[in-house]
């Protein structure tokens, strides 16, 4: 027997544990691609050699006005690296600082503090450009652009509506019901009103809404249709980056928000898609630390990925600190009141609510396998949310897991669980 020690990210720190190497089927990691060595040049190459549209200097003219859309703190984007380059480059093209501003695409997440905004885009940019939260509940901040064929009313933040150009920034990973992040998601749901997000996200109940799915995915297609209503007669330019698990830039994609995003998603599949020999009895996964495990709301995305690697009736040990708790009082209330997956889904089908939808998302992987959390989350709250247990150490979790899968389970390790999407080899 060869015992091997592993070191997984947990919140702002690490957790170590040891297991028998002979039981490990695979350690699932992102595909190794060399990180970019010259980030500034990579940014310039992307915007001057874009996909599906003219170079940035043929689109933006002196005196134009520009709105940047940037990620909120729940998504690692490294905006502080690329925003200074983009802003300075637009200065060279004749766009003044006072004619540019930033809108943070919060979706339904909480407002960012000024300090968080500064941290997101850097001191230099934050001192030069006005910055706004897109607060989905401030209905007076939103303008109407019509209704999609699926019935989603398209209300979008006013701060992206009255400029010559909107530059969508961010990163791309797989998304558990929208297919992929990035691209159109900066606008819808990112800069959309609560009712817009609520109706769009109700399509997550459809069986065709899932990881890496676009064609036939009603949530993705509805987002695309909604953004198309906004895009009529407008200049939208995409700048999306792909990062590795160490938050290093691998590649950048810029240009038409549809064409460039499609190309980027092919690369996302190469980087984050991982082949496994078979589903394991036991999966040990980390979200990848903060901010991916900031709360249950964000942690849930790793649950979906881990569920791809575990057999029916198996166990997932998930390392997720959840320093901000559940992330949603509605999520907590839904579990406490309804108590079962069937009851949660039945209510959502009648009355879809943001927050409650996350309860449904949590129950999907739990219906396949037991989930034991290594977490700072309140133990009673974890039980209310139908997790098998919440413990302080991986050792405690392993001892408990063996009660369900035996002393010698097959194991898959997922140290980058929020990023990697396992699939069984054909």
C-alpha positions in Angstrom: 0.0 0.0 0.0 1.3 3.4 -1.0 -0.2 6.3 1.0 -0.2 9.6 -0.9 -0.8 13.0 0.6 -2.9 15.6 -1.3 -3.3 19.3 -0.7 -6.5 20.9 -1.9 -7.7 24.6 -1.9 -10.2 25.5 0.8 -11.4 29.1 1.2 -8.3 31.3 1.4 -6.2 28.3 2.7 -5.6 24.6 2.1 -6.6 21.2 3.4 -4.3 18.2 3.4 -5.3 14.5 3.5 -3.8 11.1 2.7 -5.3 8.1 0.9 -4.1 4.8 -0.6 -2.8 5.5 -4.1 -3.9 2.1 -5.3 -7.6 3.1 -5.0 -7.3 6.2 -7.2 -8.8 5.9 -10.7 -7.7 9.4 -11.7 -6.8 12.8 -10.5 -8.8 15.1 -12.8 -7.1 18.4 -13.7 -7.4 21.0 -16.4 -5.5 20.2 -19.5 -2.0 21.6 -19.4 -1.6 24.6 -21.7 1.3 27.0 -21.4 0.1 30.3 -19.8 0.6 33.5 -21.8 3.9 35.1 -21.1 3.1 38.6 -22.4 -0.4 39.4 -21.2 -0.5 42.9 -22.6 0.5 41.8 -26.1 -2.1 39.0 -25.9 -4.8 41.6 -25.2 -3.7 43.8 -28.1 -3.4 40.8 -30.4 -7.0 39.8 -29.6 -8.6 43.2 -30.1 -6.6 44.0 -33.2 -7.2 40.6 -34.8 -10.7 39.8 -33.6 -13.1 37.0 -34.6 -16.1 37.9 -36.8 -15.7 41.7 -36.9 -13.3 44.6 -37.8 -10.3 45.4 -35.6 -11.1 47.7 -32.6 -9.5 50.7 -34.2 -11.9 50.4 -37.2 -14.9 50.2 -34.8 -14.2 52.8 -32.1 -13.6 56.4 -33.2 -12.5 59.6 -31.4 -15.2 61.1 -29.2 -17.2 57.8 -28.9 -18.7 56.7 -25.6 -18.1 53.2 -24.2 -19.5 51.0 -21.4 -17.4 48.1 -20.2 -19.2 45.2 -18.5 -17.1 43.5 -15.9 -17.5 40.5 -13.6 -18.5 40.6 -10.0 -16.3 39.0 -7.2 -17.9 35.6 -7.5 -16.1 35.0 -10.8 -12.4 35.0 -11.2 -11.7 37.3 -14.2 -8.4 39.1 -13.6 -10.1 42.3 -14.8 -7.3 44.2 -13.1 -4.9 42.8 -15.7 -6.8 43.5 -18.9 -8.9 46.6 -18.0 -5.9 49.0 -17.8 -4.7 47.8 -21.2 -8.2 48.2 -22.8 -8.8 51.6 -21.3 -5.4 53.0 -22.3 -5.8 51.6 -25.8 -9.2 53.3 -26.1 -7.5 56.5 -25.0 -5.1 56.2 -27.9 -8.1 55.8 -30.2 -9.5 59.1 -29.0 -11.9 58.0 -26.3 -11.6 60.1 -23.1 -11.8 58.7 -19.6 -15.0 60.7 -18.9 -16.6 59.1 -21.9 -16.1 55.5 -20.6 -17.7 53.8 -17.6 -17.9 50.3 -16.0 -21.0 48.4 -15.2 -20.5 45.3 -12.9 -22.7 42.5 -14.1 -24.1 41.2 -10.8 -27.1 39.3 -12.2 -29.0 38.7 -8.9 -25.9 38.8 -6.7 -25.4 41.4 -4.0 -24.0 44.9 -4.7 -20.3 45.3 -4.8 -18.7 47.7 -2.3 -16.5 50.4 -3.7 -13.4 48.6 -2.3 -14.4 45.4 -4.2 -14.8 47.5 -7.4 -11.3 48.9 -6.9 -9.9 45.4 -6.3 -11.7 44.1 -9.4 -10.4 46.5 -12.0 -7.4 48.0 -10.2 -6.7 51.4 -8.5 -5.7 53.2 -11.7 -8.8 52.4 -13.8 -11.2 52.8 -10.8 -9.8 56.3 -10.2 -10.4 57.3 -13.8 -13.7 55.7 -14.8 -17.2 55.9 -13.2 -18.4 52.5 -11.9 -21.9 51.2 -11.4 -23.5 48.1 -9.9 -26.2 46.5 -12.0 -28.7 46.0 -9.1 -31.4 43.8 -10.4 -34.0 44.9 -7.8 -33.7 48.7 -8.7 -36.3 48.5 -11.5 -35.9 52.3 -12.2 -32.4 51.5 -13.5 -33.7 49.2 -16.3 -35.1 49.8 -19.8 -37.4 47.5 -21.8 -36.3 46.0 -25.1 -39.2 43.6 -25.8 -40.1 40.1 -25.0 -38.5 36.9 -26.3 -40.5 34.1 -28.0 -40.3 32.1 -24.7 -41.9 35.0 -22.8 -38.9 36.6 -21.1 -39.3 40.4 -20.7 -36.0 41.9 -21.6 -35.2 44.7 -19.1 -31.5 45.8 -19.2 -29.5 48.3 -17.1 -29.7 51.9 -18.4 -25.9 52.3 -18.0 -25.3 50.1 -21.0 -28.1 51.6 -23.1 -26.9 55.0 -24.0 -23.4 54.6 -25.3 -21.8 54.1 -28.7 -20.2 50.8 -27.8 -20.6 48.1 -25.2 -17.5 46.0 -24.5 -18.4 42.7 -22.8 -15.5 41.4 -20.7 -15.0 38.3 -18.5 -13.9 34.7 -18.5 -15.5 31.5 -19.8 -16.1 28.2 -18.0 -18.8 25.6 -18.4 -22.2 26.6 -16.8 -24.4 24.1 -15.2 -27.6 25.1 -17.0 -26.7 27.8 -19.4 -24.1 25.7 -21.2 -21.2 28.1 -21.0 -20.4 31.4 -19.2 -19.1 34.5 -20.8 -20.4 36.0 -24.0 -24.0 37.1 -23.9 -24.2 36.3 -20.1 -22.5 39.6 -19.4 -25.7 41.2 -20.5 -28.4 38.6 -19.7 -28.4 37.7 -16.8 -25.5 40.0 -15.9 -27.1 43.4 -16.5 -30.7 42.3 -16.4 -33.6 43.1 -14.1 -34.8 40.5 -11.6 -37.9 39.6 -13.6 -35.8 39.1 -16.7 -33.5 36.8 -14.8 -36.3 35.0 -13.1 -38.1 34.0 -16.3 -35.0 33.1 -18.2 -33.6 31.0 -15.3 -36.9 29.1 -15.1 -35.9 27.2 -18.2 -33.2 25.4 -16.1 -35.9 23.0 -15.1 -35.9 21.7 -18.7 -33.8 18.5 -19.2 -32.0 20.1 -22.1 -30.5 22.8 -19.9 -27.1 21.6 -18.9 -23.3 21.7 -18.9 -21.8 22.6 -22.2 -25.1 22.4 -24.0 -26.2 25.2 -26.4 -28.2 23.8 -29.2 -31.7 23.0 -27.9 -30.9 24.5 -24.5 -33.9 26.8 -23.8 -32.0 28.9 -21.2 -29.1 29.6 -23.6 -31.3 30.2 -26.6 -33.5 32.6 -24.6 -30.4 34.5 -23.5 -29.2 34.8 -27.0 -32.6 36.0 -28.2 -32.8 38.5 -25.4 -29.4 40.0 -26.1 -30.2 40.1 -29.8 -33.1 42.4 -29.1 -30.7 44.7 -27.3 -28.0 44.4 -30.0 -30.1 45.7 -32.9 -28.4 48.8 -34.1 -25.8 48.7 -31.4 -22.1 48.0 -31.3 -21.2 45.1 -29.1 -17.6 43.9 -28.8 -16.5 40.8 -26.8 -13.3 40.4 -24.8 -13.3 37.0 -23.0 -10.3 35.2 -21.5 -9.7 31.6 -20.6 -7.8 31.0 -17.3 -6.2 27.9 -15.8 -6.7 26.8 -12.3 -3.9 29.1 -11.1 -5.8 32.0 -12.6 -3.2 32.5 -15.3 -4.3 33.6 -18.8 -4.2 30.8 -21.4 -5.9 32.5 -24.3 -8.0 35.5 -25.2 -10.8 35.8 -27.6 -12.2 39.1 -28.9 -14.6 40.3 -31.6 -18.2 39.6 -32.4 -20.0 38.5 -29.2 -21.5 35.4 -30.9 -18.7 34.3 -33.3 -15.8 34.9 -30.8 -17.7 33.2 -28.0 -18.3 30.1 -30.1 -14.6 29.8 -30.9 -13.7 30.3 -27.2 -16.1 27.6 -26.1 -14.2 25.0 -28.2 -11.1 25.9 -26.3 -12.9 25.7 -23.0 -13.9 22.1 -23.8 -10.2 21.4 -24.5 -9.0 22.9 -21.3 -11.7 21.9 -18.8 -13.2 18.7 -20.3 -11.6 15.6 -18.8 -12.0 11.9 -19.7 -12.3 9.4 -16.9 -12.2 5.6 -17.1 -15.4 5.1 -15.3 -17.6 6.7 -12.6 -16.1 6.2 -9.1 -17.5 5.0 -5.8 -16.0 8.1 -4.1 -15.1 11.6 -5.5 -13.1 14.0 -3.4 -13.5 17.5 -4.8 -12.4 21.0 -4.0 -14.2 24.0 -5.5 -10.7 25.5 -6.0 -10.9 27.8 -2.9 -12.2 31.4 -2.7 -14.3 32.8 -4.4 -15.5 29.5 -5.9 -16.5 28.3 -2.4 -17.6 31.6 -1.0 -21.1 30.3 -0.3 -23.4 27.4 -1.2 -24.8 29.4 -4.1 -21.4 29.3 -5.8 -20.3 25.9 -4.5 -23.3 24.2 -6.2 -21.5 24.6 -9.6 -18.8 22.2 -8.4 -21.4 19.8 -7.2 -22.7 19.4 -10.8 -19.1 18.7 -12.0 -18.4 16.2 -9.3 -21.7 14.4 -10.0 -20.3 13.7 -13.5 -17.6 11.6 -11.9 -19.4 9.6 -9.2 -21.6 6.5 -9.7 -25.2 6.3 -8.7 -25.4 5.8 -5.0 -21.8 6.8 -4.5 -20.3 9.5 -2.3 -18.8 13.0 -3.0 -16.6 14.6 -0.4 -16.7 18.3 -1.2 -14.3 20.8 0.3 -16.1 24.2 0.4 -15.5 26.7 3.2 -18.6 28.8 2.5 -17.4 31.8 4.5 -20.6 33.7 3.5 -22.9 30.8 4.4 -25.6 29.8 2.0 -25.5 33.0 -0.1 -29.3 33.2 -0.2 -32.0 33.4 2.5 -34.5 32.3 -0.1 -32.4 29.2 -0.7 -32.4 28.4 3.1 -36.1 29.0 3.5 -37.0 26.8 0.5 -35.2 23.8 2.0 -36.5 24.3 5.5 -40.1 24.6 4.2 -40.3 22.0 1.5 -37.7 19.5 2.7 -37.7 17.1 -0.4 -36.4 17.4 -4.0 -39.8 16.5 -5.4 -41.6 19.2 -3.4 -39.0 21.8 -4.4 -39.3 21.0 -8.1 -43.1 21.0 -7.9 -43.3 24.4 -6.4 -40.8 25.9 -8.9 -42.8 24.6 -11.8 -45.8 26.6 -10.4 -43.9 29.6 -9.1 -40.2 30.0 -10.1 -38.2 32.2 -7.7 -34.6 33.2 -7.8 -32.9 31.6 -4.8 -35.4 28.8 -4.7 -34.1 27.7 -8.1 -30.7 27.1 -6.4 -32.4 24.7 -4.0 -33.4 22.7 -7.1 -29.9 22.9 -8.5 -28.5 21.5 -5.2 -31.0 18.6 -5.2 -30.1 17.4 -8.7 -26.6 16.0 -7.9 -27.8 14.9 -4.4 -30.3 12.7 -6.1 -27.4 10.8 -7.7 -25.0 10.5 -4.8 -24.5 11.4 -1.1 -22.6 14.7 -0.5 -20.4 15.1 2.6 -19.2 18.7 3.1 -15.9 19.7 4.6 -17.0 23.2 5.5 -17.4 26.0 7.9 -21.1 26.1 7.0 -23.5 25.7 10.0 -24.0 21.9 10.5 -27.8 22.2 11.0 -28.2 24.3 7.9 -26.2 21.7 5.9 -28.6 19.0 7.1 -31.6 21.2 6.2 -30.1 21.4 2.7 -30.1 17.6 2.4 -26.4 17.1 2.6 -25.5 13.8 4.2 -23.2 15.6 6.7 -21.0 18.6 7.3 -17.6 18.0 9.0 -14.4 20.0 9.7 -11.8 17.7 8.2 -11.3 15.4 5.2 -10.4 12.6 7.6 -13.8 12.8 9.3 -15.4 12.8 5.8 -13.5 9.8 4.7 -14.4 7.8 7.7 -18.1 8.6 7.2 -17.9 8.0 3.4 -16.6 4.4 4.0 -19.8 3.6 5.9 -21.5 3.9 2.5 -19.0 2.8 -0.1 -16.8 0.3 1.9 -13.2 0.4 3.0 -11.7 0.1 -0.5 -13.7 2.4 -2.8 -12.5 3.5 -6.2 -11.7 7.2 -6.0 -11.6 10.2 -8.4 -9.9 13.3 -7.2 -11.0 16.8 -8.4 -8.7 19.5 -7.0 -10.1 22.0 -9.5 -13.7 21.0 -9.2 -15.3 24.2 -10.2 -13.5 24.1 -13.6 -13.2 20.5 -14.6 -16.1 18.6 -16.3 -15.5 14.8 -16.3 -16.9 12.5 -18.8 -16.6 8.7 -19.1 -14.4 7.5 -22.0 -16.5 6.0 -24.9 
